[in-house]
Amino acid sequence: MHRYSYAPSGPPEVVQWDGDLLELDRARPIEMVVRPRGLVMLTDQGSPGTEKFRSLAIRLKNFQKRQGLKKLLVTSSVKGEGKSVISANTAVALAQTQRTLLIDCDLHQSGLRDVLGIHGQPGLADWWKQREPITNFLRRMESHSLWYLSAGHSSEPPLEILQSQPFSEMLNHVSRWFDWVILDSPPLLPVTDSSLLAGQVDGTLLVVRQANTPKPLLKEALKTENLKLVGIVANEWQSSSERYYMQYYKGYVPQPRVEDDPHSSGAIAKAV
């Protein structure tokens, strides 16, 4: 079995909440026990898909300058729309120039484990149960300013974790350490996890899949309270060849504040 290590080895630094200088560079490496699945920003950097993710990252950075966007929720209306592929690749793209933390908040059925090729790693659920410093559970990817907090393993109901005060406090604290905090969450329908998370972030990126997302369910998902929609990404993925095509979603766009940008081939709707 191949193991892919993407950071220098060594014990993680113990960081207190009130620490002024956060030594995160010695976090344990992300160990990919199998080949990443769909992580084109690492495995196929010359593909059209990587250019789309770079374009998406540029648009998010521009939006950050205008609106102070930092904590970004990536979700979908229903299962199977490729949100974990989008969140992982977007995080890698952002981490090329900015400190980024990717958090797996899908405690029901993690998709990031397959995308990143990581299994069995302790993470969010373990931190919530053990209450050790969160830095003990962070992993770093070599050559990128990317840190990762897995979903972890726990028998606790996900809602008990996500709606708890310790989780809210942890999220606010880690947002001080990074330029971006990307939360990969469960679909908006039918579980309520994402609606809770939507109220704790600065904005939401909604992923739809070409010819797959039921339009009535998309409309219902867009009614989610506190969604703070930044844009909609249309994703078409062919797993056999790991090709990705992203474009604007041109139908059922919610409210006048989200519209297409006719001057770009990027993957995010223009927020106005």
Contacts in CASP RR format, 6 or more apart in sequence:
PFRMAT RR
TARGET T0000
AUTHOR 0000-0000-0000
METHOD contacts of the structure
MODEL  1
MHRYSYAPSGPPEVVQWDGDLLELDRARPIEMVVRPRGLVMLTDQGSPGT
EKFRSLAIRLKNFQKRQGLKKLLVTSSVKGEGKSVISANTAVALAQTQRT
LLIDCDLHQSGLRDVLGIHGQPGLADWWKQREPITNFLRRMESHSLWYLS
AGHSSEPPLEILQSQPFSEMLNHVSRWFDWVILDSPPLLPVTDSSLLAGQ
VDGTLLVVRQANTPKPLLKEALKTENLKLVGIVANEWQSSSERYYMQYYK
GYVPQPRVEDDPHSSGAIAKAV
1 33 0 8 1.000
1 34 0 8 1.000
2 33 0 8 1.000
2 34 0 8 1.000
2 35 0 8 1.000
3 31 0 8 1.000
3 32 0 8 1.000
3 33 0 8 1.000
4 31 0 8 1.000
4 32 0 8 1.000
4 33 0 8 1.000
4 35 0 8 1.000
4 36 0 8 1.000
5 29 0 8 1.000
5 30 0 8 1.000
5 31 0 8 1.000
5 32 0 8 1.000
5 142 0 8 1.000
6 29 0 8 1.000
6 30 0 8 1.000
6 32 0 8 1.000
6 140 0 8 1.000
6 141 0 8 1.000
6 142 0 8 1.000
6 143 0 8 1.000
6 144 0 8 1.000
7 27 0 8 1.000
7 28 0 8 1.000
7 29 0 8 1.000
7 30 0 8 1.000
7 139 0 8 1.000
7 140 0 8 1.000
7 141 0 8 1.000
7 142 0 8 1.000
8 26 0 8 1.000
8 29 0 8 1.000
8 142 0 8 1.000
9 28 0 8 1.000
9 29 0 8 1.000
10 26 0 8 1.000
10 28 0 8 1.000
11 26 0 8 1.000
11 28 0 8 1.000
12 26 0 8 1.000
12 27 0 8 1.000
12 28 0 8 1.000
12 135 0 8 1.000
12 136 0 8 1.000
12 138 0 8 1.000
13 22 0 8 1.000
13 23 0 8 1.000
13 24 0 8 1.000
13 26 0 8 1.000
13 27 0 8 1.000
13 135 0 8 1.000
14 133 0 8 1.000
14 135 0 8 1.000
14 136 0 8 1.000
15 22 0 8 1.000
15 23 0 8 1.000
15 24 0 8 1.000
15 133 0 8 1.000
15 135 0 8 1.000
16 133 0 8 1.000
17 173 0 8 1.000
22 177 0 8 1.000
24 135 0 8 1.000
24 138 0 8 1.000
24 140 0 8 1.000
24 147 0 8 1.000
24 177 0 8 1.000
25 140 0 8 1.000
27 135 0 8 1.000
27 138 0 8 1.000
27 139 0 8 1.000
27 140 0 8 1.000
27 147 0 8 1.000
28 138 0 8 1.000
28 139 0 8 1.000
28 140 0 8 1.000
29 139 0 8 1.000
29 140 0 8 1.000
29 141 0 8 1.000
29 142 0 8 1.000
30 116 0 8 1.000
30 118 0 8 1.000
30 139 0 8 1.000
30 140 0 8 1.000
30 141 0 8 1.000
30 142 0 8 1.000
30 148 0 8 1.000
31 118 0 8 1.000
31 121 0 8 1.000
31 139 0 8 1.000
32 116 0 8 1.000
32 117 0 8 1.000
32 118 0 8 1.000
33 117 0 8 1.000
33 118 0 8 1.000
33 119 0 8 1.000
34 117 0 8 1.000
34 119 0 8 1.000
35 43 0 8 1.000
35 117 0 8 1.000
36 42 0 8 1.000
36 43 0 8 1.000
36 115 0 8 1.000
36 116 0 8 1.000
36 117 0 8 1.000
37 114 0 8 1.000
37 115 0 8 1.000
37 117 0 8 1.000
37 239 0 8 1.000
37 242 0 8 1.000
38 85 0 8 1.000
38 88 0 8 1.000
38 89 0 8 1.000
38 115 0 8 1.000
38 237 0 8 1.000
38 239 0 8 1.000
38 242 0 8 1.000
38 244 0 8 1.000
39 85 0 8 1.000
39 88 0 8 1.000
39 89 0 8 1.000
39 92 0 8 1.000
39 115 0 8 1.000
39 116 0 8 1.000
40 47 0 8 1.000
40 49 0 8 1.000
40 50 0 8 1.000
40 53 0 8 1.000
40 89 0 8 1.000
40 242 0 8 1.000
40 244 0 8 1.000
41 50 0 8 1.000
41 53 0 8 1.000
41 88 0 8 1.000
41 89 0 8 1.000
41 92 0 8 1.000
41 93 0 8 1.000
42 92 0 8 1.000
43 242 0 8 1.000
44 50 0 8 1.000
44 242 0 8 1.000
47 243 0 8 1.000
47 244 0 8 1.000
48 243 0 8 1.000
48 244 0 8 1.000
48 245 0 8 1.000
49 243 0 8 1.000
49 244 0 8 1.000
49 245 0 8 1.000
49 246 0 8 1.000
50 89 0 8 1.000
50 93 0 8 1.000
52 244 0 8 1.000
52 245 0 8 1.000
52 246 0 8 1.000
52 265 0 8 1.000
52 266 0 8 1.000
52 267 0 8 1.000
53 89 0 8 1.000
53 90 0 8 1.000
53 92 0 8 1.000
53 93 0 8 1.000
53 246 0 8 1.000
53 267 0 8 1.000
54 93 0 8 1.000
55 264 0 8 1.000
55 265 0 8 1.000
55 266 0 8 1.000
55 267 0 8 1.000
56 90 0 8 1.000
56 93 0 8 1.000
56 233 0 8 1.000
56 246 0 8 1.000
56 266 0 8 1.000
56 267 0 8 1.000
56 268 0 8 1.000
57 90 0 8 1.000
57 93 0 8 1.000
57 94 0 8 1.000
57 96 0 8 1.000
59 264 0 8 1.000
59 266 0 8 1.000
59 268 0 8 1.000
59 270 0 8 1.000
60 69 0 8 1.000
60 72 0 8 1.000
60 90 0 8 1.000
60 94 0 8 1.000
60 180 0 8 1.000
60 230 0 8 1.000
60 268 0 8 1.000
61 94 0 8 1.000
61 97 0 8 1.000
61 98 0 8 1.000
63 69 0 8 1.000
63 230 0 8 1.000
63 271 0 8 1.000
64 70 0 8 1.000
64 179 0 8 1.000
64 180 0 8 1.000
67 202 0 8 1.000
67 271 0 8 1.000
68 202 0 8 1.000
69 202 0 8 1.000
69 203 0 8 1.000
69 230 0 8 1.000
70 175 0 8 1.000
70 178 0 8 1.000
70 179 0 8 1.000
70 180 0 8 1.000
70 181 0 8 1.000
70 202 0 8 1.000
71 171 0 8 1.000
71 175 0 8 1.000
71 181 0 8 1.000
71 183 0 8 1.000
71 200 0 8 1.000
71 201 0 8 1.000
71 202 0 8 1.000
71 203 0 8 1.000
72 180 0 8 1.000
72 181 0 8 1.000
72 182 0 8 1.000
72 183 0 8 1.000
72 201 0 8 1.000
72 202 0 8 1.000
72 203 0 8 1.000
72 204 0 8 1.000
72 205 0 8 1.000
72 230 0 8 1.000
73 183 0 8 1.000
73 185 0 8 1.000
73 194 0 8 1.000
73 197 0 8 1.000
73 198 0 8 1.000
73 201 0 8 1.000
73 203 0 8 1.000
73 204 0 8 1.000
73 205 0 8 1.000
74 83 0 8 1.000
74 86 0 8 1.000
74 87 0 8 1.000
74 90 0 8 1.000
74 182 0 8 1.000
74 183 0 8 1.000
74 184 0 8 1.000
74 185 0 8 1.000
74 204 0 8 1.000
74 205 0 8 1.000
74 207 0 8 1.000
75 83 0 8 1.000
75 184 0 8 1.000
75 185 0 8 1.000
75 186 0 8 1.000
75 187 0 8 1.000
75 188 0 8 1.000
75 194 0 8 1.000
75 197 0 8 1.000
75 198 0 8 1.000
75 204 0 8 1.000
75 205 0 8 1.000
75 206 0 8 1.000
75 207 0 8 1.000
76 82 0 8 1.000
76 83 0 8 1.000
76 187 0 8 1.000
76 188 0 8 1.000
76 206 0 8 1.000
76 207 0 8 1.000
76 208 0 8 1.000
76 209 0 8 1.000
76 213 0 8 1.000
76 221 0 8 1.000
77 187 0 8 1.000
77 188 0 8 1.000
77 189 0 8 1.000
77 206 0 8 1.000
77 208 0 8 1.000
77 213 0 8 1.000
77 214 0 8 1.000
77 217 0 8 1.000
77 218 0 8 1.000
77 220 0 8 1.000
77 221 0 8 1.000
77 222 0 8 1.000
78 187 0 8 1.000
78 188 0 8 1.000
78 189 0 8 1.000
78 213 0 8 1.000
78 214 0 8 1.000
78 217 0 8 1.000
78 221 0 8 1.000
79 109 0 8 1.000
79 187 0 8 1.000
80 187 0 8 1.000
80 209 0 8 1.000
80 212 0 8 1.000
81 187 0 8 1.000
81 207 0 8 1.000
81 208 0 8 1.000
81 209 0 8 1.000
81 212 0 8 1.000
81 213 0 8 1.000
81 235 0 8 1.000
82 207 0 8 1.000
82 209 0 8 1.000
82 235 0 8 1.000
82 237 0 8 1.000
83 184 0 8 1.000
83 185 0 8 1.000
83 187 0 8 1.000
83 207 0 8 1.000
84 106 0 8 1.000
84 110 0 8 1.000
84 111 0 8 1.000
84 112 0 8 1.000
84 114 0 8 1.000
84 115 0 8 1.000
84 184 0 8 1.000
85 115 0 8 1.000
85 235 0 8 1.000
85 237 0 8 1.000
85 244 0 8 1.000
86 205 0 8 1.000
86 207 0 8 1.000
86 233 0 8 1.000
86 235 0 8 1.000
86 246 0 8 1.000
87 102 0 8 1.000
87 112 0 8 1.000
87 182 0 8 1.000
87 183 0 8 1.000
87 184 0 8 1.000
88 102 0 8 1.000
88 112 0 8 1.000
88 115 0 8 1.000
88 116 0 8 1.000
88 184 0 8 1.000
89 244 0 8 1.000
90 182 0 8 1.000
90 205 0 8 1.000
91 100 0 8 1.000
91 102 0 8 1.000
91 146 0 8 1.000
91 180 0 8 1.000
91 182 0 8 1.000
92 141 0 8 1.000
92 144 0 8 1.000
92 146 0 8 1.000
94 100 0 8 1.000
94 179 0 8 1.000
94 180 0 8 1.000
94 182 0 8 1.000
95 141 0 8 1.000
95 144 0 8 1.000
95 145 0 8 1.000
95 146 0 8 1.000
95 180 0 8 1.000
96 144 0 8 1.000
96 145 0 8 1.000
97 145 0 8 1.000
98 145 0 8 1.000
98 178 0 8 1.000
98 179 0 8 1.000
98 180 0 8 1.000
99 145 0 8 1.000
99 147 0 8 1.000
99 177 0 8 1.000
99 178 0 8 1.000
99 179 0 8 1.000
99 180 0 8 1.000
100 144 0 8 1.000
100 145 0 8 1.000
100 146 0 8 1.000
100 147 0 8 1.000
100 178 0 8 1.000
100 179 0 8 1.000
100 180 0 8 1.000
100 181 0 8 1.000
100 182 0 8 1.000
101 138 0 8 1.000
101 146 0 8 1.000
101 147 0 8 1.000
101 148 0 8 1.000
101 149 0 8 1.000
101 174 0 8 1.000
101 177 0 8 1.000
101 178 0 8 1.000
101 180 0 8 1.000
101 181 0 8 1.000
101 182 0 8 1.000
102 112 0 8 1.000
102 146 0 8 1.000
102 147 0 8 1.000
102 148 0 8 1.000
102 149 0 8 1.000
102 182 0 8 1.000
102 184 0 8 1.000
103 124 0 8 1.000
103 148 0 8 1.000
103 149 0 8 1.000
103 181 0 8 1.000
103 182 0 8 1.000
103 183 0 8 1.000
103 184 0 8 1.000
104 110 0 8 1.000
104 111 0 8 1.000
104 112 0 8 1.000
104 113 0 8 1.000
104 123 0 8 1.000
104 124 0 8 1.000
104 148 0 8 1.000
104 149 0 8 1.000
104 150 0 8 1.000
104 151 0 8 1.000
104 152 0 8 1.000
104 184 0 8 1.000
105 124 0 8 1.000
105 151 0 8 1.000
105 162 0 8 1.000
105 183 0 8 1.000
105 184 0 8 1.000
105 185 0 8 1.000
105 186 0 8 1.000
105 193 0 8 1.000
105 197 0 8 1.000
106 112 0 8 1.000
106 151 0 8 1.000
106 184 0 8 1.000
106 185 0 8 1.000
106 186 0 8 1.000
106 193 0 8 1.000
107 124 0 8 1.000
107 125 0 8 1.000
107 151 0 8 1.000
107 152 0 8 1.000
107 154 0 8 1.000
107 158 0 8 1.000
107 161 0 8 1.000
107 162 0 8 1.000
107 186 0 8 1.000
107 193 0 8 1.000
108 158 0 8 1.000
108 186 0 8 1.000
108 191 0 8 1.000
108 193 0 8 1.000
109 186 0 8 1.000
110 150 0 8 1.000
110 151 0 8 1.000
110 152 0 8 1.000
111 184 0 8 1.000
112 118 0 8 1.000
112 150 0 8 1.000
112 151 0 8 1.000
112 184 0 8 1.000
113 119 0 8 1.000
113 120 0 8 1.000
113 150 0 8 1.000
113 151 0 8 1.000
116 148 0 8 1.000
118 148 0 8 1.000
118 150 0 8 1.000
120 150 0 8 1.000
120 152 0 8 1.000
120 153 0 8 1.000
121 139 0 8 1.000
121 150 0 8 1.000
121 152 0 8 1.000
122 137 0 8 1.000
122 150 0 8 1.000
122 152 0 8 1.000
122 153 0 8 1.000
123 137 0 8 1.000
123 149 0 8 1.000
123 150 0 8 1.000
123 151 0 8 1.000
123 152 0 8 1.000
123 153 0 8 1.000
124 137 0 8 1.000
124 149 0 8 1.000
124 150 0 8 1.000
124 151 0 8 1.000
124 152 0 8 1.000
124 161 0 8 1.000
125 151 0 8 1.000
125 152 0 8 1.000
125 153 0 8 1.000
125 154 0 8 1.000
125 156 0 8 1.000
125 161 0 8 1.000
126 137 0 8 1.000
126 152 0 8 1.000
126 153 0 8 1.000
126 154 0 8 1.000
127 134 0 8 1.000
127 136 0 8 1.000
127 137 0 8 1.000
127 149 0 8 1.000
127 170 0 8 1.000
128 154 0 8 1.000
128 156 0 8 1.000
128 161 0 8 1.000
128 164 0 8 1.000
128 166 0 8 1.000
128 167 0 8 1.000
129 154 0 8 1.000
129 156 0 8 1.000
131 166 0 8 1.000
134 149 0 8 1.000
134 170 0 8 1.000
134 173 0 8 1.000
134 174 0 8 1.000
137 149 0 8 1.000
137 150 0 8 1.000
138 147 0 8 1.000
138 148 0 8 1.000
138 149 0 8 1.000
139 147 0 8 1.000
139 148 0 8 1.000
139 149 0 8 1.000
139 150 0 8 1.000
140 146 0 8 1.000
140 147 0 8 1.000
140 148 0 8 1.000
141 147 0 8 1.000
141 148 0 8 1.000
147 178 0 8 1.000
154 161 0 8 1.000
158 186 0 8 1.000
158 191 0 8 1.000
158 193 0 8 1.000
159 192 0 8 1.000
159 193 0 8 1.000
159 196 0 8 1.000
161 167 0 8 1.000
162 193 0 8 1.000
162 196 0 8 1.000
162 197 0 8 1.000
163 196 0 8 1.000
168 200 0 8 1.000
171 181 0 8 1.000
171 200 0 8 1.000
174 181 0 8 1.000
175 181 0 8 1.000
181 201 0 8 1.000
183 197 0 8 1.000
183 201 0 8 1.000
185 193 0 8 1.000
185 194 0 8 1.000
185 197 0 8 1.000
186 193 0 8 1.000
186 194 0 8 1.000
187 194 0 8 1.000
187 221 0 8 1.000
188 194 0 8 1.000
188 195 0 8 1.000
188 206 0 8 1.000
188 221 0 8 1.000
188 224 0 8 1.000
189 217 0 8 1.000
189 220 0 8 1.000
189 221 0 8 1.000
194 224 0 8 1.000
195 224 0 8 1.000
195 225 0 8 1.000
195 226 0 8 1.000
198 204 0 8 1.000
198 224 0 8 1.000
198 225 0 8 1.000
198 226 0 8 1.000
198 227 0 8 1.000
198 228 0 8 1.000
199 226 0 8 1.000
199 228 0 8 1.000
201 228 0 8 1.000
202 228 0 8 1.000
203 228 0 8 1.000
203 229 0 8 1.000
203 230 0 8 1.000
204 227 0 8 1.000
204 228 0 8 1.000
204 229 0 8 1.000
204 230 0 8 1.000
204 231 0 8 1.000
205 230 0 8 1.000
205 231 0 8 1.000
205 232 0 8 1.000
205 233 0 8 1.000
205 268 0 8 1.000
206 221 0 8 1.000
206 222 0 8 1.000
206 227 0 8 1.000
206 229 0 8 1.000
206 231 0 8 1.000
206 232 0 8 1.000
206 233 0 8 1.000
207 232 0 8 1.000
207 233 0 8 1.000
207 235 0 8 1.000
208 218 0 8 1.000
208 232 0 8 1.000
208 233 0 8 1.000
208 234 0 8 1.000
208 235 0 8 1.000
208 249 0 8 1.000
209 234 0 8 1.000
209 235 0 8 1.000
209 236 0 8 1.000
209 237 0 8 1.000
210 234 0 8 1.000
210 235 0 8 1.000
210 236 0 8 1.000
210 245 0 8 1.000
211 236 0 8 1.000
215 252 0 8 1.000
218 252 0 8 1.000
219 252 0 8 1.000
222 229 0 8 1.000
222 252 0 8 1.000
222 254 0 8 1.000
229 254 0 8 1.000
229 255 0 8 1.000
229 257 0 8 1.000
229 258 0 8 1.000
229 271 0 8 1.000
230 268 0 8 1.000
230 271 0 8 1.000
231 258 0 8 1.000
231 268 0 8 1.000
231 269 0 8 1.000
231 271 0 8 1.000
232 248 0 8 1.000
232 249 0 8 1.000
232 253 0 8 1.000
232 258 0 8 1.000
232 268 0 8 1.000
232 269 0 8 1.000
233 246 0 8 1.000
233 249 0 8 1.000
233 267 0 8 1.000
233 268 0 8 1.000
234 246 0 8 1.000
234 247 0 8 1.000
234 248 0 8 1.000
234 249 0 8 1.000
234 267 0 8 1.000
235 244 0 8 1.000
235 245 0 8 1.000
235 246 0 8 1.000
236 244 0 8 1.000
236 245 0 8 1.000
236 246 0 8 1.000
237 243 0 8 1.000
237 244 0 8 1.000
246 266 0 8 1.000
246 267 0 8 1.000
247 265 0 8 1.000
247 266 0 8 1.000
247 267 0 8 1.000
248 260 0 8 1.000
248 261 0 8 1.000
248 266 0 8 1.000
248 267 0 8 1.000
248 269 0 8 1.000
249 269 0 8 1.000
250 260 0 8 1.000
253 259 0 8 1.000
253 260 0 8 1.000
253 269 0 8 1.000
256 272 0 8 1.000
257 271 0 8 1.000
257 272 0 8 1.000
258 269 0 8 1.000
258 270 0 8 1.000
258 271 0 8 1.000
258 272 0 8 1.000
259 269 0 8 1.000
259 270 0 8 1.000
259 272 0 8 1.000
260 269 0 8 1.000
260 270 0 8 1.000
261 269 0 8 1.000
261 270 0 8 1.000
264 270 0 8 1.000
END
